[in-house]
């Protein structure tokens, strides 16, 4: 069966753990498991399109018990949505130990199906009138505050001059803090503050619910005056993020949150590399900012991991725009210089809860944080 496939392919880099014989056998099996999911012998009894199977492009031994395999797959297996792509890249492989997806090379994906982020770094900088410095995002938390209390906090953050105010990922549509009331009050509070400061500030409510609820929640957020959306693909799916980002009727910047994703990258020998999970997948799905926890905290990411994520967010990658990585997790003023050294100016600082505890108050502490960043970014 020739001529059915276009011949365009993507390449997935897998890291394999085991002896040379074992890793070579696994690489060969991935060519079948990630496509037809059947043994080679079955092809003696049926016919499939030429070029449908995975193909090992390169195989190398990296250490006594480790190898790297670059395997290409036809773009037709990716379809036009994340379920197809995820299944081809990692579907059956995710059920096995000692297989890790290290990197995606997507030179042949059709741009019309995978446009990537709508805004990216350049678009967000234009929206926020912040052409050079790192951006700053405050967080509305903790869970349990009333809509009025969260609106007051949002107003204070906006008066403090931050660029973005996102909701915490735990905020949904709870009886003690209904979604529609909360977003209406918070949007109004931020709008009032920006009229006083003259600075742009985008409000990003968290969209979480059953698939049938998501479009209605997005519509409510837009009507209330949201400046962007916070989505957690580990909770609602990368497909949902991809669909919202691609919808011309939405057009808002999107922030991807890592809730429920961490175990995919927790093991160095299985799952997904931090680069794939926290940079390439969100960027491919259409997020403009990807949140992930920084190193030096109670998370398994190292400084090298964070640098690799940051690089994958901004480096050229087919037609897909660069996006902002984040410096997130208890981020106080004492780590600003360190994070700028690691990421450069194309980074979003997620203000930690310490801001709420500073005796100077939220407004003054936010202003001081912004001043510190502006001074270091000159």
C-alpha positions, 0 to 999 in steps of 0.5 A, spaced: 500 500 500 504 505 497 502 513 496 497 513 502 502 516 507 505 523 505 512 521 507 513 526 512 515 524 519 516 526 526 522 524 531 522 522 538 528 521 542 527 515 547 532 514 553 532 506 554 535 503 561 538 496 560 543 492 557 545 493 550 541 487 548 535 489 552 535 496 549 536 494 542 530 490 543 526 495 546 527 500 541 525 495 535 519 494 539 517 501 540 517 501 532 511 496 533 508 498 539 507 505 538 504 504 531 500 497 530 501 495 537 502 488 534 508 483 533 512 483 527 510 476 525 502 479 524 505 483 518 505 476 514 498 475 514 495 482 513 497 489 509 498 496 512 501 502 508 508 503 506 512 507 512 507 506 517 511 503 522 516 507 526 523 507 524 530 507 528 534 513 525 539 513 530 541 508 536 547 510 541 549 507 547 550 512 553 553 508 558 553 501 561 546 501 562 543 506 558 542 508 550 538 513 546 534 511 540 531 516 535 525 513 532 521 517 527 513 516 525 509 518 520 505 525 521 499 522 519 499 518 526 498 524 530 492 526 527 490 533 529 489 533 536 493 531 542 490 524 544 493 521 537 500 525 538 500 522 545 498 515 543 504 515 538 509 518 542 508 515 549 501 511 549 504 503 550 511 505 552 508 509 558 506 502 561 513 500 561 519 501 565 526 504 563 523 508 557 523 515 557 521 520 552 527 525 552 525 530 546 520 531 540 523 533 533 517 536 530 519 539 523 514 536 519 507 537 523 502 541 519 502 548 521 494 548 520 493 543 525 498 545 530 499 553 530 502 553 537 501 559 542 497 565 539 501 570 543 507 567 545 513 571 548 512 577 543 505 578 543 504 578 551 510 583 551 506 587 547 499 586 551 503 588 557 507 594 554 513 590 557 518 590 552 524 587 555 524 585 563 521 579 566 514 579 567 511 578 574 504 574 576 501 574 583 497 568 585 490 569 588 490 564 594 488 560 599 482 556 597 477 558 602 477 565 601 470 569 599 469 572 592 470 579 596 476 577 599 479 575 593 477 581 589 480 585 595 487 581 594 487 582 586 486 590 587 492 590 592 496 586 587 494 590 581 495 597 585 502 594 586 504 594 579 504 586 577 503 584 570 498 578 571 494 576 576 492 568 576 487 564 580 490 558 584 489 552 581 485 549 587 479 555 585 473 552 581 466 553 582 465 551 590 459 553 594 463 558 598 466 561 592 462 561 586 466 561 580 461 567 576 461 571 583 468 571 584 471 572 576 466 578 576 468 581 582 476 580 581 475 583 574 472 589 576 477 590 582 483 589 577 480 594 572 479 599 578 486 598 580 489 599 573 485 605 572 489 608 578 496 606 576 495 606 568 499 600 568 496 593 564 494 587 568 491 581 566 486 577 570 487 569 569 481 565 572 482 558 573 478 554 568 476 547 571 470 542 570 467 537 566 468 537 558 461 539 557 462 545 562 469 548 560 466 552 554 461 555 558 466 557 563 470 560 558 465 564 556 463 567 563 470 569 564 471 573 557 464 576 559 467 578 566 473 581 563 478 576 564 485 578 560 487 570 560 486 563 562 489 559 567 488 551 565 491 545 568 492 540 562 493 534 568 486 536 570 482 537 564 487 534 558 492 537 553 486 536 548 482 541 552 488 546 552 489 545 545 482 546 543 481 553 547 488 556 544 486 554 537 479 557 538 479 564 534 473 566 538 477 566 545 484 569 543 486 570 550 493 568 553 493 561 556 497 559 562 499 552 563 499 549 570 502 543 572 497 540 577 497 532 577 502 532 572 509 531 576 509 524 576 510 523 569 517 526 570 518 524 577 523 518 575 529 519 571 528 512 567 521 512 565 515 517 563 517 524 560 523 528 561 521 535 564 523 538 557 517 535 554 512 535 560 513 542 562 516 546 555 514 542 549 507 539 550 504 546 553 508 550 547 505 545 542 498 545 545 498 553 545 500 555 552 503 562 552 506 561 559 508 554 562 508 554 570 513 549 573 516 548 580 523 551 580 529 547 583 531 548 590 525 546 593 521 540 595 520 538 588 525 533 584 527 538 578 534 540 578 537 546 576 539 543 570 532 540 569 529 548 569 535 550 565 533 545 559 525 547 560 527 554 559 531 553 553 525 548 550 520 554 551 524 559 547 528 556 542 526 556 535 521 550 534 518 549 527 513 555 526 511 555 534 512 561 537 517 561 543 513 561 550 515 564 557 517 559 562 516 561 570 520 562 576 515 559 581 515 556 588 516 560 594 519 566 589 521 572 594 526 577 592 532 574 594 532 569 588 530 574 583 538 575 580 539 568 581 533 566 576 535 572 571 541 569 571 538 562 569 533 564 564 535 571 562 529 576 561 524 572 558 521 569 564 515 570 568 516 570 576 510 567 580 510 571 586 510 566 592 506 566 599 511 570 602 508 576 599 502 576 603 506 575 610 511 581 609 509 586 614 509 592 609 503 589 606 501 586 599 501 593 595 508 595 597 511 588 597 509 588 590 511 594 588 518 593 591 518 586 587 517 590 581 522 595 582 527 590 584 526 586 577 526 593 573 533 595 576 536 588 575 533 588 568 536 594 565 
